[in-house]
Amino acid sequence: MKDQMTYFSILVTSVVLISWAIICWRMIMPLKVRRLTKVSLAGTLLLGLVMHQITRMYVREGLPVELPAFVRWGGYLSFGFVFLVMPFLIAKEILQLWGRKIIAPKGSVNGARRAFLHNAGNAIVMATALPITAFAVEEAFQTPVVKKNSLPISGLHPDLDGITIAQISDLHVGSILDKTWVDSIMQQVQGLHADMIVLTGDAIDGQVSRVGKELASLETLTAPLGKFFVTGNHEFYSGVEPWVEQMRALDFTVLNNEHTLVQKGNGAMLVAGVWDYHGARFGTKYTSDPFAAKANAPEHDVSILLAHNPRNIYQAVQAKYDVQLSGHTHGGQYFPWTYAIHLFQEYVAGSYTVEDSLLYVNTGTGFWGPPMRFTVPPEITLHTLKRA
């Protein structure tokens, strides 16, 4: 798995450098300014991307020193800005190429005119990307939207009708988000007075030794029917076993291919959880297995699977779970990933019915990487079990 992560890091670095080179070539070099100004702009952008690489090492590998906030912010914003600019730049280049071939025959536009149109197009790209970046940063830090979702279950036991479940997911505390932010989210969740609280993975970005203290207020959460946690891929990146113990220390029931029975009156609800979908990459004992999570389960009236990745739904259907609650996708988080995510995930956001099972995908309470969200606000979900 370490080799796979190394290859992924090399791929990300290569894509970042290629994107930087394209922006320099097509946007910075054509500017009608002094050469020193061009070099300064290119160098500033490159410095920001270097900060991003340093931040990735800080978050994933754990550097021995505290990384200043301006480095983390500068790195993530540079990365986010580059990948926001690129699709607009590519679209502009295609339009200009089409315009030269179709609208303006060869030789009908002189060099000066062509340069003006090129820079004007770049100006439009920047005029689009900069405001979106600003709005995206503001949206990332807004108070999470509480989305209310009904879970209709055929023949649900009357004593379970109306049970509420508060779901948070993908906090990603440790890169930019910190204890102050976590404290405010926990107050909001507690204020929902849900019967049960679930955290469906990716609570953190970083090792327990650095980030553990940031999650202290999770221990203050209380719910009559308990609070539950399952691992996401980022817990594995940051040392899964220490994080499992840390979440238990915060009074969460951690479900690793396990289940527990929750009683209310005469109604019985099976709550099961699995390791992250890709856990097996870190060792076969971490294989995500909805069947194992339900093995030898006692009699129950409804079964709920907590699984970080929506892809677990295919096995969950076979194992006959009534409900699966997931996260992971962030709904794409911001353009262009809000569209690209559909190339990798069939189930991206909100409610789905998959054969006889219900699936809900929370789009994330925090954010990963760039502190940006655009058209996908942070979310806390309040589920209600209903008798269908």
HELIX and SHEET records of a PDB file:
HELIX    1   1 LYS A    2  ILE A   23  1                                  22    
HELIX    2   2 CYS A   24  ILE A   28  3                                   5    
HELIX    3   3 ARG A   35  ARG A   60  1                                  26    
HELIX    4   4 ALA A   69  TRP A   98  1                                  30    
HELIX    5   5 GLY A   99  ILE A  103  3                                   5    
HELIX    6   6 GLY A  111  ALA A  140  1                                  30    
HELIX    7   7 PRO A  158  LEU A  160  5                                   3    
HELIX    8   8 LYS A  179  GLN A  190  1                                  12    
HELIX    9   9 VAL A  208  VAL A  211  1                                   4    
HELIX   10  10 GLY A  212  THR A  220  5                                   9    
HELIX   11  11 ASN A  233  TYR A  237  1                                   5    
HELIX   12  12 VAL A  240  ALA A  249  1                                  10    
HELIX   13  13 GLY A  279  PHE A  282  5                                   4    
HELIX   14  14 THR A  284  TYR A  286  5                                   3    
HELIX   15  15 PRO A  290  LYS A  294  1                                   5    
HELIX   16  16 PRO A  310  ASN A  312  5                                   3    
HELIX   17  17 ILE A  313  GLN A  318  1                                   6    
HELIX   18  18 HIS A  330  GLY A  332  5                                   3    
HELIX   19  19 TRP A  337  ALA A  340  1                                   4    
HELIX   20  20 ILE A  341  LEU A  343  5                                   3    
SHEET    1   A 6 VAL A 145  ILE A 153  0                                        
SHEET    2   A 6 GLU A 379  ARG A 387  1                                        
SHEET    3   A 6 THR A 164  ILE A 168 -1                                        
SHEET    4   A 6 MET A 196  LEU A 199  1                                        
SHEET    5   A 6 LYS A 227  PHE A 229  1                                        
SHEET    6   A 6 THR A 253  VAL A 254  1                                        
SHEET    1   B 6 GLU A 258  LYS A 264  0                                        
SHEET    2   B 6 GLY A 267  GLY A 273 -1                                        
SHEET    3   B 6 VAL A 302  LEU A 306  1                                        
SHEET    4   B 6 VAL A 323  SER A 326  1                                        
SHEET    5   B 6 SER A 357  VAL A 361  1                                        
SHEET    6   B 6 GLY A 350  VAL A 354 -1                                        
END                                                                             
